[in-house]
Amino acid sequence: MAKKPNTQGSGPSQRQLRVGELIRHALAEMLARGDIHDDVLAKHVITVPEVRLSPDLKLATCYIMPLGGQDIAPVLKALDANKRYIRGEVAHRVNLKYAPDLRFRQDESFDEAARIDALLDSEAVRRDTDRKPLRIDQDFDQQDKHDDDD
């Protein structure tokens, strides 16, 4: 019997990534078409940037963000209230043996990207990046000119 490879710290498997992407597409399609009959969800345009699965594919963490990033709490509450229906629909559309339990979380990657952009636009960083890097060939050209003068 072959040994299982040590997967600690190696990241998600190819199957986790593939199934996560299938679930993400199914969930995004359901939200875009209005297949989930909920007044709160009908009022918002919701993006699903990522779905992460546990190694046994039994738990799917769905990261969501309403367009504009506002009113996230009612959207999360509405998704949790309709979790059973969504799980059944996802299992049907993705055709999995076991439907993973769905957890809905706020996607903070947009906020993190905005924070990094703000840092890059700050005066201290701009001052550091405006300096022209010294090219090596320029350095040698200047050295040759000084050598010719001698």
C-alpha positions in Angstrom: 0.0 0.0 0.0 1.4 3.4 -1.0 2.1 6.0 1.6 0.0 9.2 1.5 2.2 12.1 0.7 2.7 14.7 3.4 0.2 17.4 2.4 0.8 19.7 5.3 1.3 23.2 4.0 1.2 22.2 0.3 -2.1 24.0 -0.4 -5.3 22.6 -1.8 -5.4 19.6 -4.1 -6.3 19.9 -7.8 -9.7 18.2 -7.0 -10.4 20.7 -4.2 -9.7 23.6 -6.6 -11.8 22.1 -9.5 -14.8 21.3 -7.3 -14.5 24.7 -5.6 -14.6 26.4 -9.0 -17.7 24.3 -10.1 -19.5 25.2 -6.9 -18.5 28.9 -7.3 -20.0 28.9 -10.9 -23.2 27.1 -9.8 -23.7 29.5 -6.8 -22.9 32.6 -9.0 -25.4 31.4 -11.6 -28.1 30.8 -9.0 -27.6 34.3 -7.6 -27.5 36.0 -11.0 -30.7 34.3 -12.2 -32.6 34.8 -9.0 -33.1 31.1 -8.4 -33.0 31.7 -4.7 -36.3 33.3 -3.8 -35.4 35.8 -1.1 -36.2 39.5 -1.0 -32.9 40.5 0.4 -30.9 38.6 -2.2 -33.1 40.0 -5.0 -32.1 43.5 -4.0 -28.4 42.9 -4.3 -26.0 42.0 -7.0 -23.7 39.5 -5.3 -20.3 38.3 -6.5 -18.7 35.0 -5.5 -15.0 35.4 -6.0 -13.9 32.2 -4.3 -15.1 28.9 -2.8 -12.6 26.9 -0.7 -13.2 23.2 0.1 -11.9 21.1 3.0 -9.7 18.2 2.0 -12.5 15.7 2.4 -14.8 17.9 0.2 -17.5 17.9 3.0 -17.2 21.7 3.8 -17.3 24.5 1.3 -16.5 28.1 2.5 -18.1 30.5 0.0 -16.7 34.0 0.0 -19.3 36.5 -1.2 -19.4 40.3 -1.6 -22.4 42.4 -2.6 -21.6 44.9 -5.4 -20.5 48.1 -3.7 -19.5 46.2 -0.5 -22.5 47.6 1.5 -25.1 45.7 3.5 -23.1 42.5 3.9 -24.8 41.4 7.2 -28.4 41.0 5.7 -27.0 39.2 2.7 -25.1 36.7 4.8 -28.2 36.2 7.0 -30.3 35.5 3.9 -27.8 33.1 2.5 -27.7 31.2 5.8 -31.5 31.1 5.9 -31.6 29.5 2.4 -28.5 27.3 3.0 -30.4 24.0 2.7 -32.0 24.9 -0.6 -28.7 26.2 -2.0 -26.9 23.1 -0.9 -29.4 20.9 -2.7 -29.3 22.9 -5.9 -25.5 23.0 -5.8 -25.3 19.2 -5.4 -27.7 18.8 -8.3 -25.8 21.2 -10.6 -22.3 20.0 -9.7 -23.3 16.3 -9.6 -21.4 15.3 -6.4 -21.9 12.1 -4.4 -22.1 14.2 -1.2 -23.2 17.8 -1.1 -20.8 19.8 0.9 -22.0 21.9 3.9 -21.9 25.5 2.8 -20.5 28.3 4.9 -20.9 31.9 3.8 -18.2 34.4 4.6 -17.5 38.0 3.6 -14.8 38.3 1.0 -12.2 40.7 2.3 -9.8 40.5 -0.7 -11.3 43.6 -2.3 -10.7 45.6 0.9 -7.2 44.2 1.2 -6.4 45.1 -2.5 -7.8 48.7 -1.8 -5.5 48.9 1.3 -2.5 47.8 -0.7 -3.3 50.3 -3.5 -3.6 53.1 -0.9 -0.2 52.1 0.5 1.4 52.1 -3.0 -0.1 55.6 -3.7 1.2 57.0 -0.4 3.9 59.7 -0.6 6.6 57.6 1.1 6.3 54.7 -1.4 5.9 57.1 -4.4 9.1 58.9 -3.3 11.0 55.5 -3.2 9.7 54.3 -6.5 10.3 57.6 -8.4 14.0 57.2 -8.2 15.5 55.8 -11.3 17.4 52.6 -10.8 21.1 52.8 -11.7 21.7 50.6 -14.7 24.9 48.6 -14.6 25.9 49.5 -18.2 25.6 53.2 -17.3 28.0 52.6 -14.4 30.6 51.0 -16.7 30.2 53.7 -19.4 31.0 56.4 -16.8 33.9 54.3 -15.5 35.4 54.1 -19.1 35.1 57.8 -19.6 37.1 58.4 -16.4 39.7 55.8 -17.5 40.1 57.5 -20.9 40.9 60.9 -19.2 44.0 59.4 -17.4 
